[in-house]
Amino acid sequence: MEWLCMASIITFAREWGYFAPVLFFLLFVVQAVFPVFPYIILAATGGLLFGFTIGFFISWAGALAGACIGFYLCRFLGYGWFSRQPWGTQLQQIHPDTAFWSVLIARIVPVVPTPIINASAALGGMPFWSFFFSSALGKLPSAILYTGLGLTLYKAQDVTMTLAIIGTALLLFVGGKYFYKQHQDKKAFSTP
């Protein structure tokens, strides 16, 4: 299924010729604001089309630009209403250092969807530059991993190696979700 999707994206991008990197950048922006297709497939395809360095940069910069647009959309459209809600003022009382590390960790561990991270930071009153730098750092591992994963899977002629890589990625994903759930459960029991 993923290979069919990747093949379709590659065929579509090749029709754009020299404008393909711009198209991919815009696809990453859209994916970060409205995640209608998986980031991993888009990043892996970018690695296949443009090589690791350019594919990584396009996936990282596009996702970061989209996150910033999502942040500003939420700040502009919902901050006033949200800040007047009783539960909204509680979110705004989070210390900026805590907000920075929360966004950074949420970006590194791909469990929380990007739009939720963007909206929480924007509506919680997080300063833009703190959001920008925590997002920029947090998006580095996934951009590196997924761009490199696409190249590795494409170059791997051995089916066993390909399955081992996919299995390891799935284990990391499931482990991240489990860790996040355990952390949330502990937090729920510790609050009165």
N, C-alpha and C positions, 0 to 999 in steps of 0.2 A: 504494500500500500504506500509506504513512505517513498519507495523508489519510483513508483508511478507519479506521485506528486512532485518529486524532485525532477524527474524527467520532463514533466510538463513545464515546470518553472524554468528549467534550462533551455528548453525549446523556445519558450516565450521570450526569455532574456536575450537569446542569440539573435532574435529578430530585431532587437533594438540596437545592435551593433555597438558603436562607441558610447551610446547613451545608457547601456546596460548598467554600469555602476550607479548612475543617477537613479535609474529605476529601482535598483535594489535598495539603495539608501532610502528612497521613499517608501518602499515596502516595509522596511524595518521601522520607519516612523509610524506608519499605519498600524503595524503589528503591536507596537508599544502602547498606542492610544486605544485601539480596538483589536484585541487579540483574536482575530478571526481565523488565523492559521498558526500552527506551532512554530515557535522561534527556532527550535532545534533543526527543523527541516529547512527553514530559510537560511540559517547560518551555515549548515552543512552544504547546501547548494551554493551559497556564496563562496565558500572555500573551494568547491569544485570548479566553479566558473573563473574565479579571479586569483586563485592561489591563496596560500595561507595569510600572507601579510596584508594584501589588499582586502581579501575576504574578511579577515578579522577586523580591520579598521572600519570597513563599511558596516559590518554587523554591530560593532561596539558604538560607533558614532551615530548610526541611525537609531539604535535602541535608546541611546542617551537623549538624542534630540526629541524622539517621541515621548519619552518619560517627562521631559521638561515641558513639552506642549500639553501633555495630560495634566501635569501639575498646575500650569497656568489656567487651563480650562476649569479645573475644579476650584481653584482659588477665586477666579473671576465669577463663576456661576453660582457657587454654593457657600462661600466663606461667610457672607453676611448672615444668611439664614442659619447656617450651622452654628455660628458663634452665639446666637441667641438661645439655643437649646440648652437645657441643663446638663445633658451629657456631653455637649459640645465644649463647654467651658472646662470640663475635666480633662479632655484630650489636649486642650490648649495649655494646660499647666505642666505638661511634660517638659523636663529640662532639655535644652538644645543638644547637649552631649548625648543624652539618652536617645533622642530622636535620630541623631546622626548614626549611632551604632545600630539602632533598630532597623533603619533603612538599609544600611550596609549589609547586615546579616540577612535581612529579607531578600536582598538582591542575590547574595551568594548562594543561599539555600533556596532552590527554585520551587518553593511550596506555595508561597503567597502570590497570587496573580498580580502582574505589573500594575493594572489599573487601580487595584485596591491599595497598593503601596503609594502610588501617586496621589490618590484621593486622600488617604489618611494623612500624608505629610502636608498636603496643601490645606486641608480643612483644619488640621491641628495647629496651624500657624507656624510650621517649621520655616525658618529663613531659607530663601531660594538657594543661596550659595552653599549652605550646609546640605541641602537636598542634592544639589548638583554634584558636589564632590563625593558624597556618600554613594550616590548612584553611579558615578563614573568609576569609582573603585570597585563597587559591588558587581558591576556588569562585566568587568575584566575576566574573571574566571569562566563564566559561561560562554562569553564570546570566544575565548581561547579554546575551551573544551569542545564546543560544538563545531567551530570552524575546522579544528584539527580532526575531530571525529569524522566529519564528512570526507576529508581527504584520506584518512586512514581506511575507512570502509570502502572507498572507491578503489584504492590501490591494493587492498587486500584481495589476493586471488584465492586464498584459502578460506573456505566456508567456516571451518572451525574457528579461525581467528576472528572473523566477522561476528559469529555468534557469541564468542567470548567477550568481545567489546560491547556488543549490545546488552548481553547479560550483566556485565559489570555496571554499565550505565543505568540499567533498570534497578540493580541492587542499590546503587547510590541514591537513586530517586526514592525508592521505597524506604530506605534507611533514613533519608532526610525527612520524609513525611512522618515516619514513626517517631523520630526525635522531636519534631515539631509538636506532634500530638501529645507526647509525654510531657513536654515542657508546658504546653497549655493546660494539661490536666493537673500538673503540680501547682501551677499558678492559680487555677480555679479552687483547689482545695486550700491553698494558703490564704486566700482573701476571705475576709469575714462575710 
